[in-house]
């Protein structure tokens, strides 16, 4: 367990969540950053907190924070604390309480936004959709077939049993130059081909790309999904690529 003495004598693991939310005072923040610079394990823990926070924050569209929300939470929690614990808090406990209230307020804002997004159909990031589908256990999986650009590309397309939600997870994509971009293509069984959008690879690890299905579509109507290497603005044609194929995903639900 990573421990660290700070101006408030609190261990590092108690300060990292508040640090990730920007809820530390300057002295505490400086102490945490000093330890982060020298401790790989501390950086690993912080990365886990930041990953969770970022996933929640980007799961919903940005929404303005209601004016006075944090002050109102502080007043309410202070009043409740006064009912159950009439003894005055020490300066250290008061500082800790305010920091935790601030962190709780930030998480509350994110949570409310997430609930609203789920109720209104807000889109989740592809990585979260992939994780959800993978956890379901009975998801459909289709392997990627590398194209002409690189033989090392690998990954899969994963979808729910209805074929209405689908995400591609791909690794070892070739690096792009400043004038290049990847473009997703959807090919239907009736012969229609359309662009699924442009994307760049993730800085590291897997790249997740949602398959854009129309409201009346499922994987059953698709013949394949593929990605081409295109100029920075994408193919000049909406119905066909102009660059080499990076990979393809044949869709066959009978195999």
NORHUCOR-V54876 format. One line per field, one symbol per residue. phi: phi as a letter, one per 40 degrees, with the letter a starting at -180 (. if undefined). psi: psi as a letter, one per 20 degrees, with the letter a starting at -180 (. if undefined). burial: 1 if it has 9 or more other C-alpha atoms within 8 Angstrom, else 0. Layout:
phi->???
psi->???
burial->???
This chain:
phi->.cbacbdbfccdccccdccccgbccdcccccccccccbbdcccccccccccccccccccbccbccddgcccccccccccccccbacccccdccccccccccccccccccccccccccccbgccccdcccdccccccgbccbbccbcbccacccaiabbacccgcbabcbbbgcccbccbbacbcbbbccchcbacbhbabccdagcbbbcccccdcbacdcccababbcbcdcgccbcbacbbcccabbcbaccc
psi->ppqpprhjkqqghhhgghghjkjqrgggghgghghhhiohhghggghgghggghgghjiqqpqqpppjgghggggghhghhhhinipqqrgghgggghghggghgghggggghgggghhjkqpqqhhhgghghhhhhkqqppqqoqbhgpiiprbrpqqrhijippqpoqrkqqqqrhkqqqpqqporhjippqqjrqqqqqhqbqpppqonprhjqrhhiqhrprprorrhjrqipijqrirqpgrqnpooii.
burial->000111000111001111111011000110110011000001101100110010110111000000001100110000001100000000000100011111101100111011011000010111011100110000110111011111001111111100111111111010000001111111110000111101100000011110101000110011111111111001100001111111111110000
